[in-house]
């Protein structure tokens, strides 16, 4: 949970700095890779360990949502769900959030298991290993409220007008 809070916090920080709209779309992009890749993969792995006849390939299939090509496809498909006038902005913000997620994850050390940035062309993996994968547990309690407060203070007037009754 701390990792999701940290990812959302980075999205709110970006929007606080840029003061641009579509905050929810960018923040959604920051959590989608974990929600669509990590959570189903972990659930399928647990079911497989419990004896369910789930093929190994199916357990790892959702991981494509945590790789650049999968993120590009995911952002494109989700942007198509938006109304025509908002699609381009939605697409740009979803991709910004998805790749912000990846950039933050690349800073972590997962003890030898990196990110396959060029999959399916190669299975070479990479990570910077600047932070422990558990470091966000210490950051989340203060980074979450701080980034949300900073965004609230600096949010665009258009979003503020629609948010206030």
CORHU-V680441 format. One record per backbone hydrogen bond with DSSP energy under -0.5 kcal/mol. NH is the residue of the N-H (numbers start at 0). CO is the residue of the C=O. If there is no record, write none. Layout:
nh=NH co=CO
nh=NH co=CO
This chain:
nh=4 co=0
nh=5 co=1
nh=6 co=2
nh=7 co=3
nh=8 co=4
nh=9 co=5
nh=10 co=6
nh=11 co=7
nh=12 co=8
nh=13 co=9
nh=14 co=10
nh=15 co=11
nh=16 co=12
nh=17 co=13
nh=18 co=14
nh=25 co=21
nh=26 co=22
nh=27 co=23
nh=28 co=24
nh=29 co=25
nh=30 co=26
nh=30 co=27
nh=31 co=27
nh=32 co=28
nh=33 co=30
nh=34 co=30
nh=35 co=31
nh=36 co=32
nh=37 co=32
nh=38 co=33
nh=40 co=36
nh=41 co=37
nh=42 co=38
nh=43 co=39
nh=44 co=40
nh=45 co=41
nh=46 co=42
nh=47 co=43
nh=48 co=44
nh=49 co=45
nh=50 co=47
nh=51 co=46
nh=53 co=51
nh=54 co=52
nh=57 co=54
nh=58 co=54
nh=59 co=55
nh=60 co=56
nh=61 co=57
nh=62 co=59
nh=63 co=60
nh=64 co=61
nh=65 co=62
nh=66 co=63
nh=70 co=66
nh=71 co=67
nh=72 co=68
nh=73 co=69
nh=74 co=70
nh=75 co=71
nh=76 co=72
nh=77 co=73
nh=78 co=74
nh=79 co=75
nh=80 co=77
nh=81 co=78
nh=85 co=82
nh=86 co=82
nh=86 co=83
nh=89 co=85
nh=90 co=86
nh=91 co=87
nh=92 co=88
nh=93 co=89
nh=94 co=90
nh=95 co=91
nh=96 co=92
nh=97 co=93
nh=98 co=94
nh=99 co=95
nh=100 co=96
nh=101 co=97
nh=102 co=98
nh=103 co=99
nh=104 co=100
nh=105 co=101
nh=106 co=102
nh=106 co=103
nh=107 co=104
nh=108 co=130
nh=109 co=107
nh=112 co=109
nh=113 co=111
nh=114 co=125
nh=116 co=114
nh=118 co=115
nh=120 co=117
nh=121 co=117
nh=125 co=114
nh=127 co=105
nh=128 co=105
nh=128 co=107
nh=129 co=106
nh=130 co=106
nh=132 co=108
nh=134 co=131
nh=136 co=133
nh=137 co=134
nh=138 co=134
nh=139 co=135
nh=140 co=136
nh=141 co=138
nh=142 co=138
nh=143 co=139
nh=145 co=141
nh=146 co=142
nh=147 co=143
nh=148 co=144
nh=149 co=145
nh=150 co=146
nh=151 co=147
nh=152 co=148
nh=153 co=149
nh=154 co=150
nh=159 co=155
nh=160 co=156
nh=161 co=157
nh=162 co=158
nh=163 co=159
